[in-house]
């Protein structure tokens, strides 16, 4: 199973009123289900001071419209530190493969965050 990133229009209570389609040329892939703990909620990400991505270790991540700019800063922090985040043994990936995979999935998340910010929407990774 895979994690997906989507942009949505929230109701006043934060629930999803309308899930927006992923535009052509974009991807909603945010990683593999095991990445909740292996990548996004890892000790390496937590050590960077991330507060959004580690939520994925236990729950889906919802970022309300007013926090998208802060979430984008956290995405930039992770992008700058991909070598650190990818630095662990995994029998399924080489270090280079893992760095490339994290970079590609992070690019999808960054793209969704930009789209959400442009229209004042929220973001969910689930």
Residue pairs with C-beta under 8 A, 6 or more apart in sequence:
1 32
1 33
2 29
2 30
2 31
2 32
2 33
3 29
3 30
3 31
3 32
3 33
3 35
3 36
3 56
3 105
3 125
3 126
4 28
4 29
4 30
4 125
4 126
5 28
5 29
5 30
5 108
5 109
5 112
5 123
5 124
5 125
6 19
6 20
6 22
6 28
6 112
6 123
6 124
6 126
7 19
7 20
7 112
7 115
7 116
7 119
7 121
7 122
7 123
8 16
8 17
8 18
8 19
8 20
8 121
8 122
8 123
8 124
9 16
9 17
9 18
9 20
9 121
9 122
10 16
10 17
10 64
10 65
10 121
10 122
11 17
14 62
14 64
14 122
16 124
20 115
20 121
22 28
22 112
23 115
26 108
26 111
26 112
26 115
27 108
27 111
28 108
28 112
29 104
29 105
29 108
30 105
30 108
30 109
30 125
31 39
31 40
31 101
31 102
31 105
32 38
35 56
35 105
36 56
36 57
36 58
37 57
38 90
39 45
39 85
39 102
40 53
40 54
40 56
40 57
40 125
41 53
41 54
41 55
41 56
41 57
41 58
42 85
42 88
44 81
44 84
44 85
44 87
44 88
45 53
45 54
45 78
45 85
46 54
48 77
48 78
48 81
48 84
48 85
49 77
50 74
50 77
50 78
51 74
52 61
52 63
52 70
52 71
52 74
53 61
53 74
53 78
55 61
56 125
60 124
60 125
60 126
61 123
61 124
61 125
61 126
62 122
62 123
62 124
63 71
63 113
63 116
63 122
63 123
63 124
64 122
65 116
65 120
65 121
65 122
68 113
68 116
68 117
68 122
68 123
69 117
71 113
71 123
72 110
72 113
72 114
72 117
75 106
75 109
75 110
75 113
78 85
78 106
79 103
79 106
79 110
82 99
82 102
82 103
82 106
83 99
85 102
86 95
86 98
86 99
86 102
87 95
90 98
93 101
109 125
112 123
113 123
115 121
116 122
116 123
